[in-house]
Amino acid sequence: MFKPSTAPILITGGAQRVGFHCAQRFAELGQPVIISYRQHHENLDKLTDLGVKCIQADFSSPERILNFIQELTNTASSLRAIVHNASSWLTEENTEMPPEQLMSIMTQVHMMAPYLINLHCKSLLEKAKEATTDIIHITDCVVAKGSYSHIAYTASKAGLDNMTRSFAKQYAPDIKVNAIAPALLMFHPDDPADYKQKSLSKSLLGIEPGPEVLYEALCFLLGNRYMTGHTLALDGGRALK
Ligand SMILES: NC(=O)c1ccc[n+]([C@@H]2O[C@H](COP(=O)([O-])OP(=O)(O)OC[C@H]3O[C@@H](n4cnc5c(N)ncnc54)[C@H](OP(=O)(O)O)[C@@H]3O)[C@@H](O)[C@H]2O)c1
């Protein structure tokens, strides 16, 4: 069972939607939290009121990622866990940008940022008082099958999924490294009705579960002492359809 630590949990991209929900839930439990955010969000005031430390960060280049790591190191003397949640949902179809630029954005946020943060923050995880600490990569269920419409997104999330196993090998036994691969968690407000219907029909359970299921999965991984190098499918049975 997960018990709060005095060392903070870092959640990247934590100012909205799933990351915000998880940051809020951990903070309400008395668990210190640090989030990164890229743009200003009204939610930042709510998080600050709960004692969450919010660091502005744009993961669009190695230099910017390293600047974030420097600021994080100035802020925290240890970390209980790192949750790589920051993500971009741009696709080849919904952007005008050239494909090379799209792939660069995807690889920076989904691969380069987790890669550099994991390498540079190992010592912060080792300084927490817990017997084991955690890195959790939030990927996507599409990495297993590929995607008709999100090629760069899926490929870069697959890279992140692969890093789960390499970092698990390298960081055992002190740091556990796992991934969570969700299917639909929450729609965007402007998602069309036909898209919603099609998405719901892709899983056996057929629901939009909301962000709480991801929070529950995080608590499971943080509280479990014997799981590393695995990907937890949080997909409503989508893999069976
Ligand atoms: N929502 C779902 O149904 C679903 C389904 C499958 C998988 N997932 C995965 O679950 C996680 C949470 O989903 P979500 O829908 O809550 O995510 P999201 O809102 O699309 O993205 C989370 C945050 O990532 C930040 N971000 C994007 N690009 C960035 C960059 N270059 N540098 C720094 N931060 C950046 C954004 O910050 P700003 O807003 O401040 O710009 C955003 O708030 C994601 O990893 C997603 O891939 C979600």
The ligand as an SDF file (V2000), in Angstrom:
LIG
                    3D

 48 52  0  0  0  0  0  0  0  0999 V2000
   -6.1510   11.5230  -21.7950 N   0  0  0  0  0  0  0  0  0  0  0  0
   -6.2590   10.2900  -22.2560 C   0  0  0  0  0  0  0  0  0  0  0  0
   -7.3700    9.7920  -22.5210 O   0  0  0  0  0  0  0  0  0  0  0  0
   -5.0110    9.4670  -22.4610 C   0  0  0  0  0  0  0  0  0  0  0  0
   -5.0650    8.2500  -23.1700 C   0  0  0  0  0  0  0  0  0  0  0  0
   -3.8790    7.5320  -23.3140 C   0  0  0  0  0  0  0  0  0  0  0  0
   -2.6950    7.9760  -22.7760 C   0  0  0  0  0  0  0  0  0  0  0  0
   -2.6890    9.1630  -22.1010 N   0  0  0  0  0  0  0  0  0  0  0  0
   -1.4290    9.6430  -21.5120 C   0  0  0  0  0  0  0  0  0  0  0  0
   -1.6940   10.0210  -20.1710 O   0  0  0  0  0  0  0  0  0  0  0  0
   -0.9610   11.2090  -19.8520 C   0  0  0  0  0  0  0  0  0  0  0  0
   -1.9030   12.3120  -19.3620 C   0  0  0  0  0  0  0  0  0  0  0  0
   -2.8580   12.5800  -20.3830 O   0  0  0  0  0  0  0  0  0  0  0  0
   -3.4890   14.0380  -20.5340 P   0  0  0  0  0  0  0  0  0  0  0  0
   -4.5370   13.9310  -21.5750 O   0  0  0  0  0  0  0  0  0  0  0  0
   -3.8120   14.5640  -19.1990 O   0  0  0  0  0  0  0  0  0  0  0  0
   -2.2080   14.8290  -21.1140 O   0  0  0  0  0  0  0  0  0  0  0  0
   -2.1720   16.3050  -21.7840 P   0  0  0  0  0  0  0  0  0  0  0  0
   -3.1190   17.1780  -21.0790 O   0  0  0  0  0  0  0  0  0  0  0  0
   -2.3370   16.1560  -23.2720 O   0  0  0  0  0  0  0  0  0  0  0  0
   -0.6520   16.7320  -21.5440 O   0  0  0  0  0  0  0  0  0  0  0  0
   -0.1300   16.9120  -20.2390 C   0  0  0  0  0  0  0  0  0  0  0  0
    0.7540   18.1160  -20.2010 C   0  0  0  0  0  0  0  0  0  0  0  0
    1.9270   17.9160  -20.9720 O   0  0  0  0  0  0  0  0  0  0  0  0
    2.4940   19.2000  -21.1140 C   0  0  0  0  0  0  0  0  0  0  0  0
    3.3880   19.2850  -22.2800 N   0  0  0  0  0  0  0  0  0  0  0  0
    3.1150   19.0420  -23.5730 C   0  0  0  0  0  0  0  0  0  0  0  0
    4.1910   19.3040  -24.3400 N   0  0  0  0  0  0  0  0  0  0  0  0
    5.1610   19.7580  -23.5090 C   0  0  0  0  0  0  0  0  0  0  0  0
    6.4870   20.2050  -23.6900 C   0  0  0  0  0  0  0  0  0  0  0  0
    7.0520   20.2700  -24.9070 N   0  0  0  0  0  0  0  0  0  0  0  0
    7.1920   20.5970  -22.6120 N   0  0  0  0  0  0  0  0  0  0  0  0
    6.6520   20.5420  -21.3730 C   0  0  0  0  0  0  0  0  0  0  0  0
    5.3920   20.1270  -21.1260 N   0  0  0  0  0  0  0  0  0  0  0  0
    4.6580   19.7420  -22.1910 C   0  0  0  0  0  0  0  0  0  0  0  0
    1.3160   20.1690  -21.3000 C   0  0  0  0  0  0  0  0  0  0  0  0
    1.6270   21.3260  -20.5560 O   0  0  0  0  0  0  0  0  0  0  0  0
    0.9190   22.7360  -20.8350 P   0  0  0  0  0  0  0  0  0  0  0  0
   -0.5680   22.4710  -20.8110 O   0  0  0  0  0  0  0  0  0  0  0  0
    1.3520   23.5760  -19.6560 O   0  0  0  0  0  0  0  0  0  0  0  0
    1.3770   23.2170  -22.1530 O   0  0  0  0  0  0  0  0  0  0  0  0
    0.1370   19.3880  -20.7310 C   0  0  0  0  0  0  0  0  0  0  0  0
   -0.5180   20.0730  -19.7050 O   0  0  0  0  0  0  0  0  0  0  0  0
   -0.1780   11.5940  -21.0960 C   0  0  0  0  0  0  0  0  0  0  0  0
    1.1400   11.0810  -21.0250 O   0  0  0  0  0  0  0  0  0  0  0  0
   -0.9490   10.9100  -22.2140 C   0  0  0  0  0  0  0  0  0  0  0  0
   -0.1400   10.6060  -23.3470 O   0  0  0  0  0  0  0  0  0  0  0  0
   -3.8070    9.9140  -21.9230 C   0  0  0  0  0  0  0  0  0  0  0  0
  1  2  1  0
  2  3  2  0
  2  4  1  0
  4  5  1  0
  4 48  2  0
  5  6  2  0
  6  7  1  0
  7  8  2  0
  8  9  1  0
  8 48  1  0
  9 10  1  0
  9 46  1  0
 10 11  1  0
 11 12  1  0
 11 44  1  0
 12 13  1  0
 13 14  1  0
 14 15  2  0
 14 16  1  0
 14 17  1  0
 17 18  1  0
 18 19  2  0
 18 20  1  0
 18 21  1  0
 21 22  1  0
 22 23  1  0
 23 24  1  0
 23 42  1  0
 24 25  1  0
 25 26  1  0
 25 36  1  0
 26 27  1  0
 26 35  1  0
 27 28  2  0
 28 29  1  0
 29 30  1  0
 29 35  2  0
 30 31  1  0
 30 32  2  0
 32 33  1  0
 33 34  2  0
 34 35  1  0
 36 37  1  0
 36 42  1  0
 37 38  1  0
 38 39  2  0
 38 40  1  0
 38 41  1  0
 42 43  1  0
 44 45  1  0
 44 46  1  0
 46 47  1  0
M  CHG  2   8   1  16  -1
M  END
$$$$
